[in-house]
Amino acid sequence: MGKIILTGDRPTGKLHLGHYVGSLRRRVMLQDEGAYDRMFVFMADVQALTDNADNPEKIRQNIIEVALDYLSCGLDPTRCTLFIQSQIPELAELTTYLMNLISVARVQRNPTVKTEIKMRNFESNIPLGFFCYPVSQAADITAFKATTVPAGEDQEPMLEVTRELVRRFNQTYGDVLVEPAIMLPPNATARRLPGTDGKEKMSKSLGNCIYLSDDAATVWKKVKKMSNGEPRMSMEEPGHLEGNAVFTYLEAFSTPEDFAEFWPEFHSLDELKSQYVQGGIGDGTCKKFLNSVLNKILDPIRERRHEFEQDIPEIFHILQRGSEAAREAAAQTLDEVRTAMRINYFADEDLIRQQVAKYSK
């Protein structure tokens, strides 16, 4: 069995810097390194509908937005399989089988589920589809026999549910499914990038995002409003790193090359921090530096996005071809699943012979 990556995003809006630094940048690197036999990247529209069932048009419109973000960041459909979750019915079938192997209490204990239920105010009225999405996610991963899932640390509890379901399935029916390992971002700050307010994880619903498709003027407008932590009366006062979103973003994105290009007075972020906490450096200057760092990353992404926007029908063709290829892979796994569960009735010649013998007496 080869090394397989599976990863994806809910198409509820354009992708932002949290997506980029948390997983998307790593996906492109992994694709380019070529160390994995196959890479699947998908848009989880079924999971997105679990809390957007009354607004499917939102999901429908954002499929292309996410696809454009994928392609503009460097994902190459000739080297990875881009697909749409809902176009693979085998995933829904496997979800149903896996639901029989986990209890309601186990799902309720999942801290990620608890957090997201609270964030969406679902405490008293949880949609069943939303409650069960850890199982749906497990089906997504296991249908493609993924060995590795690049994700943020908040997804580790979800991956543990998947591993438990794999063990339970294999113990019950036979070794078919594969336990996945999580691949966390190497930069600890990138694992949970806060929003521009510095208080929450970057989230579309909280309105604290910098989107990959934001133009330079919009990026600067958002950077200028970023939290500096504890206020100070003048730049001569010592600066504070605690709760300072500007320095959190610099931790996630800046490089020594950025300092050489945009702020040669300093050689590294550590040098800048040391001076900042002593005083004498203005928050506005730090924000201008961060703005330069971010636009250095975003400029080529914007340019590629503009090119892809000129041929939207081709984007649909890419997704269709990827979905067809993904379905072939999932269908093969489901054949093995049905055989292991002994529900492959029409292909089970031994069963047919047994029944013939039984009723021939």
Rosetta blueprint (number, residue, H / E / L):
1 M L
2 G L
3 K L
4 I E
5 I E
6 L E
7 T E
8 G E
9 D E
10 R L
11 P L
12 T L
13 G L
14 K L
15 L L
16 H E
17 L H
18 G H
19 H H
20 Y H
21 V H
22 G H
23 S H
24 L H
25 R H
26 R H
27 R H
28 V H
29 M H
30 L H
31 Q H
32 D H
33 E H
34 G L
35 A L
36 Y L
37 D L
38 R E
39 M E
40 F E
41 V E
42 F E
43 M E
44 A L
45 D H
46 V H
47 Q H
48 A H
49 L H
50 T L
51 D L
52 N L
53 A L
54 D L
55 N L
56 P H
57 E H
58 K H
59 I H
60 R H
61 Q H
62 N H
63 I H
64 I H
65 E H
66 V H
67 A H
68 L H
69 D H
70 Y H
71 L H
72 S H
73 C H
74 G L
75 L L
76 D L
77 P L
78 T L
79 R L
80 C L
81 T E
82 L E
83 F E
84 I E
85 Q H
86 S H
87 Q H
88 I L
89 P H
90 E H
91 L H
92 A H
93 E H
94 L H
95 T H
96 T H
97 Y H
98 L H
99 M H
100 N L
101 L L
102 I L
103 S L
104 V H
105 A H
106 R H
107 V H
108 Q H
109 R L
110 N L
111 P H
112 T H
113 V H
114 K H
115 T H
116 E H
117 I H
118 K H
119 M H
120 R L
121 N L
122 F L
123 E L
124 S L
125 N L
126 I L
127 P L
128 L H
129 G H
130 F H
131 F H
132 C L
133 Y H
134 P H
135 V H
136 S H
137 Q H
138 A H
139 A H
140 D H
141 I H
142 T H
143 A H
144 F L
145 K L
146 A L
147 T L
148 T E
149 V E
150 P E
151 A L
152 G L
153 E H
154 D H
155 Q H
156 E H
157 P H
158 M H
159 L H
160 E H
161 V H
162 T H
163 R H
164 E H
165 L H
166 V H
167 R H
168 R H
169 F H
170 N H
171 Q H
172 T H
173 Y H
174 G L
175 D L
176 V L
177 L L
178 V L
179 E L
180 P L
181 A E
182 I E
183 M E
184 L L
185 P L
186 P L
187 N L
188 A H
189 T H
190 A H
191 R H
192 R H
193 L L
194 P E
195 G L
196 T L
197 D L
198 G L
199 K L
200 E L
201 K E
202 M L
203 S L
204 K H
205 S H
206 L H
207 G L
208 N L
209 C L
210 I L
211 Y E
212 L L
213 S L
214 D L
215 D L
216 A H
217 A H
218 T H
219 V H
220 W H
221 K H
222 K H
223 V H
224 K H
225 K L
226 M L
227 S L
228 N E
229 G L
230 E L
231 P L
232 R L
233 M L
234 S L
235 M L
236 E L
237 E L
238 P L
239 G L
240 H L
241 L L
242 E L
243 G L
244 N E
245 A H
246 V H
247 F H
248 T H
249 Y H
250 L H
251 E H
252 A H
253 F H
254 S L
255 T L
256 P H
257 E H
258 D H
259 F H
260 A H
261 E H
262 F H
263 W L
264 P L
265 E L
266 F L
267 H L
268 S L
269 L H
270 D H
271 E H
272 L H
273 K H
274 S H
275 Q H
276 Y H
277 V H
278 Q H
279 G L
280 G L
281 I L
282 G L
283 D H
284 G H
285 T H
286 C H
287 K H
288 K H
289 F H
290 L H
291 N H
292 S H
293 V H
294 L H
295 N H
296 K H
297 I H
298 L H
299 D H
300 P H
301 I H
302 R H
303 E H
304 R H
305 R H
306 H H
307 E H
308 F H
309 E L
310 Q L
311 D L
312 I H
313 P H
314 E H
315 I H
316 F H
317 H H
318 I H
319 L H
320 Q H
321 R H
322 G H
323 S H
324 E H
325 A H
326 A H
327 R H
328 E H
329 A H
330 A H
331 A H
332 Q H
333 T H
334 L H
335 D H
336 E H
337 V H
338 R H
339 T H
340 A H
341 M H
342 R L
343 I L
344 N L
345 Y H
346 F H
347 A H
348 D L
349 E H
350 D H
351 L H
352 I H
353 R H
354 Q H
355 Q H
356 V H
357 A H
358 K H
359 Y H
360 S L
361 K L
